[in-house]
């Protein structure tokens, strides 16, 4: 465990604390090797999401890992984050979400959920999500990249108990659908900010993109 100082944002005269969950427990079946450890801009792919969460002063920050937790923890030494092992990582994303939500419940007013295979996620997106949450009462705030729904996604603490009911590899889709009338969208033109990497071809395309 590597804890950091608490971080708060202000909504009127109320201080709101926003945490982060970075989902890094995937087994990289489509890639055929641990994709989250592949280098992107001279650092492991997953570390980019972690660094954006730190830069945005989110707290607490929980990295939920699976098969490759030892390698992931090694890269996180000295950083203000917590790492947790999801022993059920092979049963789908819902298990990591449930673990992460359980760990932040009672410690923050809302949480932003990141995918660790999106290394180009922008600080602009995170700060925009935080600002929108402070200004509105929406329970879910989600970005769109060139009109395509993406991550990271903010969930208000009032929805944390809903995560206990999700199953399989569908993530929070059922919760988003259930509360779609309380969902706020943020629009961004930069499609690459929301790009996730699943295959070797996508990884190679990413490297070409960032080298341009």
C-alpha positions in Angstrom: 0.0 0.0 0.0 1.2 3.4 -0.9 -1.2 6.1 0.3 -1.3 9.8 -0.7 -2.8 12.9 0.7 -6.5 13.3 0.5 -7.8 15.4 -2.4 -11.1 17.3 -2.4 -13.0 19.4 -5.0 -15.6 21.9 -4.1 -19.3 21.9 -5.0 -20.7 25.1 -3.6 -19.7 25.1 0.0 -19.4 21.2 0.1 -16.1 19.5 -0.3 -16.4 16.4 -2.5 -13.8 13.7 -2.6 -13.2 11.7 -5.8 -11.3 8.5 -6.0 -10.0 6.3 -8.8 -10.1 2.7 -9.8 -7.7 1.5 -12.5 -8.8 -1.9 -13.9 -5.6 -3.8 -14.7 -6.5 -7.4 -14.1 -7.0 -8.5 -17.7 -5.1 -11.6 -18.9 -4.5 -10.2 -22.4 -5.9 -13.3 -24.2 -6.2 -11.5 -27.5 -2.7 -10.0 -27.3 -1.1 -13.3 -26.4 1.2 -11.6 -23.9 0.8 -9.2 -20.9 -0.2 -6.1 -22.9 -0.4 -3.8 -19.9 3.4 -4.2 -19.4 4.2 -3.4 -23.0 6.1 -0.1 -23.4 4.3 3.0 -24.5 6.4 6.2 -24.5 9.1 4.3 -22.5 6.8 3.2 -19.7 4.4 0.3 -19.2 1.0 0.8 -20.9 -1.0 0.7 -17.7 1.1 3.3 -15.9 -0.2 6.1 -18.1 -3.7 5.8 -16.6 -2.2 5.7 -13.1 -0.2 8.8 -13.7 -3.2 10.7 -15.0 -5.1 9.8 -11.9 -2.3 11.0 -9.7 -1.9 14.2 -11.7 -5.6 14.9 -11.2 -5.2 14.5 -7.4 -7.8 11.7 -7.2 -7.7 9.9 -3.9 -7.7 7.1 -3.0 -6.4 5.5 -6.1 -6.8 1.7 -6.4 -5.1 -0.4 -9.1 -6.9 -3.8 -9.3 -4.5 -6.4 -10.8 -4.7 -10.1 -11.6 -2.2 -12.5 -13.1 0.6 -9.9 -13.5 0.2 -8.2 -10.1 3.9 -8.8 -9.2 5.2 -7.0 -12.2 2.6 -4.2 -11.8 3.4 -3.6 -8.2 7.1 -3.3 -9.1 6.3 -0.4 -11.4 4.2 1.3 -8.7 6.8 1.5 -6.0 6.9 4.9 -4.5 3.6 6.1 -6.1 0.6 7.2 -4.0 -1.6 4.3 -5.0 -2.9 1.1 -3.6 -2.7 -2.2 -5.4 -5.1 -5.1 -4.8 -5.1 -8.6 -6.2 -8.3 -9.9 -7.8 -8.1 -13.6 -7.4 -11.2 -14.0 -9.6 -9.7 -12.0 -12.5 -10.5 -14.8 -15.0 -14.2 -14.4 -14.3 -14.5 -11.1 -16.0 -14.3 -7.3 -15.5 -17.2 -7.3 -13.0 -15.1 -9.0 -10.4 -12.5 -6.2 -10.6 -15.1 -3.6 -10.5 -16.8 -5.1 -7.4 -13.4 -5.4 -5.6 -12.5 -1.8 -6.5 -15.8 -0.4 -5.4 -15.7 -2.3 -2.1 -12.3 -0.8 -1.5 -13.3 2.8 -2.0 -16.8 2.7 -0.4 -17.0 5.1 2.4 -13.7 6.8 1.4 -14.9 9.1 -1.4 -18.1 10.7 -2.7 -17.5 9.4 -6.3 -15.1 7.4 -8.2 -13.6 7.6 -11.7 -13.1 4.2 -13.3 -10.1 3.9 -15.8 -9.2 1.1 -18.2 -5.5 0.4 -17.9 -5.2 -0.4 -21.7 -6.0 3.2 -22.7 -2.6 4.8 -22.5 -3.5 8.0 -24.3 -6.2 9.1 -21.8 -5.9 12.8 -21.4 -5.7 14.9 -18.2 -8.1 17.2 -19.9 -10.8 14.5 -19.9 -10.4 13.8 -16.2 -10.4 17.4 -15.2 -13.5 18.0 -17.3 -15.2 15.1 -15.6 -14.4 16.4 -12.2 -15.6 19.9 -13.1 -18.9 18.6 -14.5 -19.5 16.6 -11.4 -19.0 19.7 -9.2 -21.5 21.6 -11.3 -24.3 19.1 -11.8 -26.1 16.4 -9.8 -25.7 13.7 -12.4 -24.8 10.3 -11.0 -22.8 9.2 -14.0 -20.5 11.3 -16.2 -19.0 9.7 -19.3 -16.9 11.0 -22.2 -17.5 10.5 -25.9 -14.6 10.6 -28.3 -15.7 11.7 -31.8 -19.3 10.6 -30.7 -18.1 7.2 -29.5 -18.8 6.4 -25.8 -15.6 5.8 -23.8 -13.7 5.8 -20.5 -12.9 6.9 -17.9 -16.4 7.1 -16.3 -17.4 8.7 -13.0 -19.9 7.0 -10.8 -21.5 8.8 -7.8 -21.2 7.1 -4.5 -25.0 6.6 -4.3 -24.5 3.9 -7.0 -21.7 1.9 -5.3 -24.2 -0.7 -3.9 -25.4 -1.4 -7.5 -22.0 -2.9 -8.4 -22.6 -5.8 -6.1 -25.2 -7.1 -8.6 -23.1 -7.1 -11.8 -21.7 -10.3 -13.2 -19.4 -11.5 -16.0 -17.3 -9.4 -18.3 -19.8 -6.6 -19.0 -18.4 -4.0 -16.6 -20.8 -1.3 -15.5 -23.1 -1.4 -18.6 -26.2 -2.5 -16.7 -25.7 0.3 -14.2 -25.3 2.9 -16.9 -28.5 1.6 -18.6 -30.4 1.6 -15.3 -29.5 5.2 -14.6 -29.4 6.6 -18.2 -31.6 9.5 -17.3 -29.0 10.6 -14.8 -26.1 10.2 -17.2 -24.2 13.3 -18.3 -22.0 13.2 -21.5 -18.9 15.1 -22.2 -17.9 15.4 -25.9 -14.3 15.4 -27.2 -13.1 15.3 -30.8 -9.9 13.5 -30.1 -10.7 9.9 -30.8 -7.3 8.5 -29.8 -7.9 9.6 -26.2 -10.4 6.8 -25.8 -8.5 4.2 -27.8 -8.0 0.8 -26.0 -5.4 -1.7 -27.0 -6.4 -5.3 -27.4 -4.3 -6.8 -30.2 -0.8 -6.7 -31.5 -2.0 -4.8 -34.6 -3.6 -2.2 -32.4 -0.5 -1.9 -30.4 1.7 -1.4 -33.5 -0.7 1.2 -34.8 -0.5 3.0 -31.4 3.3 3.1 -31.6 3.1 4.5 -35.2 0.7 7.1 -34.0 2.8 8.4 -31.1 6.0 8.4 -33.2 4.5 10.7 -35.8 
